[in-house]
Protein backbone atom coordinates (compact mmCIF):
# COMPACT_ATOMS: atom_id res chain seq x y z
CA UNK A 1 0.00 0.00 0.00
CA UNK A 2 1.27 3.44 -0.89
CA UNK A 3 1.86 6.00 1.84
CA UNK A 4 -0.80 8.35 0.45
CA UNK A 5 -3.42 5.58 0.29
CA UNK A 6 -2.66 4.50 3.84
CA UNK A 7 -3.02 8.08 5.06
CA UNK A 8 -6.41 8.45 3.34
CA UNK A 9 -7.62 5.17 4.86
CA UNK A 10 -6.50 6.22 8.33
CA UNK A 11 -8.24 9.57 7.92
CA UNK A 12 -11.46 7.81 6.87
CA UNK A 13 -11.32 5.47 9.88
CA UNK A 14 -10.59 8.42 12.19
CA UNK A 15 -13.54 10.45 10.87
CA UNK A 16 -15.88 7.45 11.20
CA UNK A 17 -14.65 6.87 14.76
CA UNK A 18 -15.18 10.51 15.77
CA UNK A 19 -18.57 10.56 14.05
CA UNK A 20 -19.86 7.45 15.82
CA UNK A 21 -18.52 8.65 19.18
CA UNK A 22 -20.26 12.00 18.67
CA UNK A 23 -23.56 10.28 17.83
CA UNK A 24 -23.30 8.07 20.92
CA UNK A 25 -22.72 11.10 23.15
CA UNK A 26 -25.62 12.94 21.51
CA UNK A 27 -27.97 9.96 21.93
CA UNK A 28 -26.80 9.47 25.52
CA UNK A 29 -27.62 13.09 26.36
CA UNK A 30 -31.07 12.81 24.81
CA UNK A 31 -31.86 9.70 26.88
CA UNK A 32 -30.56 11.21 30.11
DRENZAGU-811076 format. One record per residue: x, y, z of N, C-alpha, C, CB in turn; residue in three letters. Coordinates in nm, 4 decimals. Glycine has a CB too. Layout:
BEGIN
{{X; Y; Z}; {X; Y; Z}; {X; Y; Z}; {X; Y; Z}; "ALA"}
...
This chain:
BEGIN
{{0.0844; -0.1194; 0.0000}; {0.0000; 0.0000; 0.0000}; {0.0886; 0.1254; 0.0000}; {-0.0958; 0.0000; 0.1233}; "UNK"}
{{0.0507; 0.2194; -0.0829}; {0.1273; 0.3444; -0.0889}; {0.1009; 0.4296; 0.0350}; {0.0918; 0.4237; -0.2166}; "UNK"}
{{0.1972; 0.5150; 0.0651}; {0.1864; 0.6000; 0.1836}; {0.0604; 0.6866; 0.1780}; {0.3110; 0.6888; 0.1971}; "UNK"}
{{0.0349; 0.7458; 0.0624}; {-0.0805; 0.8352; 0.0454}; {-0.2118; 0.7603; 0.0683}; {-0.0794; 0.8980; -0.0953}; "UNK"}
{{-0.2205; 0.6381; 0.0126}; {-0.3424; 0.5577; 0.0290}; {-0.3641; 0.5223; 0.1756}; {-0.3347; 0.4293; -0.0558}; "UNK"}
{{-0.2552; 0.4867; 0.2429}; {-0.2659; 0.4500; 0.3837}; {-0.3157; 0.5688; 0.4649}; {-0.1302; 0.4006; 0.4378}; "UNK"}
{{-0.2630; 0.6871; 0.4337}; {-0.3020; 0.8081; 0.5061}; {-0.4507; 0.8370; 0.4870}; {-0.2181; 0.9282; 0.4594}; "UNK"}
{{-0.4983; 0.8203; 0.3640}; {-0.6407; 0.8447; 0.3344}; {-0.7285; 0.7459; 0.4112}; {-0.6681; 0.8330; 0.1816}; "UNK"}
{{-0.6853; 0.6196; 0.4152}; {-0.7619; 0.5171; 0.4858}; {-0.7680; 0.5491; 0.6348}; {-0.7001; 0.3777; 0.4634}; "UNK"}
{{-0.6546; 0.5884; 0.6912}; {-0.6501; 0.6217; 0.8334}; {-0.7408; 0.7404; 0.8636}; {-0.5060; 0.6524; 0.8771}; "UNK"}
{{-0.7403; 0.8386; 0.7739}; {-0.8245; 0.9571; 0.7923}; {-0.9716; 0.9174; 0.7915}; {-0.7965; 1.0620; 0.6820}; "UNK"}
{{-1.0071; 0.8263; 0.6988}; {-1.1458; 0.7812; 0.6873}; {-1.1892; 0.7101; 0.8157}; {-1.1627; 0.6873; 0.5653}; "UNK"}
{{-1.1027; 0.6215; 0.8654}; {-1.1324; 0.5470; 0.9879}; {-1.1487; 0.6445; 1.1047}; {-1.0202; 0.4434; 1.0183}; "UNK"}
{{-1.0582; 0.7432; 1.1112}; {-1.0589; 0.8417; 1.2189}; {-1.1886; 0.9219; 1.2184}; {-0.9386; 0.9357; 1.2062}; "UNK"}
{{-1.2302; 0.9667; 1.1000}; {-1.3536; 1.0447; 1.0866}; {-1.4742; 0.9602; 1.1278}; {-1.3706; 1.0954; 0.9411}; "UNK"}
{{-1.4767; 0.8339; 1.0844}; {-1.5876; 0.7450; 1.1202}; {-1.5928; 0.7244; 1.2713}; {-1.5738; 0.6092; 1.0483}; "UNK"}
{{-1.4740; 0.7088; 1.3327}; {-1.4649; 0.6870; 1.4764}; {-1.5179; 0.8084; 1.5526}; {-1.3197; 0.6575; 1.5171}; "UNK"}
{{-1.4732; 0.9265; 1.5127}; {-1.5176; 1.0509; 1.5770}; {-1.6681; 1.0682; 1.5580}; {-1.4411; 1.1735; 1.5192}; "UNK"}
{{-1.7155; 1.0415; 1.4364}; {-1.8571; 1.0563; 1.4051}; {-1.9446; 0.9665; 1.4905}; {-1.8813; 1.0268; 1.2596}; "UNK"}
{{-1.9055; 0.8392; 1.5038}; {-1.9858; 0.7453; 1.5816}; {-1.9807; 0.7803; 1.7300}; {-1.9371; 0.6015; 1.5590}; "UNK"}
{{-1.8647; 0.8257; 1.7772}; {-1.8519; 0.8654; 1.9179}; {-1.9437; 0.9840; 1.9460}; {-1.7043; 0.9013; 1.9524}; "UNK"}
{{-1.9444; 1.0800; 1.8522}; {-2.0264; 1.1995; 1.8672}; {-2.1743; 1.1621; 1.8724}; {-2.0000; 1.2980; 1.7520}; "UNK"}
{{-2.2165; 1.0706; 1.7858}; {-2.3563; 1.0281; 1.7832}; {-2.3937; 0.9591; 1.9137}; {-2.3823; 0.9345; 1.6642}; "UNK"}
{{-2.3029; 0.8772; 1.9662}; {-2.3301; 0.8070; 2.0917}; {-2.3490; 0.9059; 2.2060}; {-2.2163; 0.7095; 2.1246}; "UNK"}
{{-2.2635; 1.0071; 2.2105}; {-2.2722; 1.1096; 2.3153}; {-2.4046; 1.1845; 2.3023}; {-2.1520; 1.2088; 2.3066}; "UNK"}
{{-2.4385; 1.2206; 2.1781}; {-2.5620; 1.2944; 2.1514}; {-2.6836; 1.2117; 2.1944}; {-2.5719; 1.3311; 2.0012}; "UNK"}
{{-2.6855; 1.0837; 2.1566}; {-2.7965; 0.9959; 2.1929}; {-2.8026; 0.9764; 2.3442}; {-2.7830; 0.8598; 2.1223}; "UNK"}
{{-2.6865; 0.9648; 2.4064}; {-2.6800; 0.9472; 2.5516}; {-2.7382; 1.0669; 2.6242}; {-2.5363; 0.9245; 2.5962}; "UNK"}
{{-2.7112; 1.1866; 2.5728}; {-2.7618; 1.3087; 2.6360}; {-2.9131; 1.3176; 2.6192}; {-2.6936; 1.4339; 2.5758}; "UNK"}
{{-2.9626; 1.2739; 2.5054}; {-3.1069; 1.2809; 2.4806}; {-3.1816; 1.1862; 2.5749}; {-3.1386; 1.2458; 2.3329}; "UNK"}
{{-3.1231; 1.0682; 2.6002}; {-3.1860; 0.9701; 2.6884}; {-3.1829; 1.0179; 2.8329}; {-3.1163; 0.8339; 2.6762}; "UNK"}
{{-3.0740; 1.0797; 2.8715}; {-3.0557; 1.1209; 3.0113}; {-3.1580; 1.2265; 3.0548}; {-2.9143; 1.1752; 3.0313}; "UNK"}
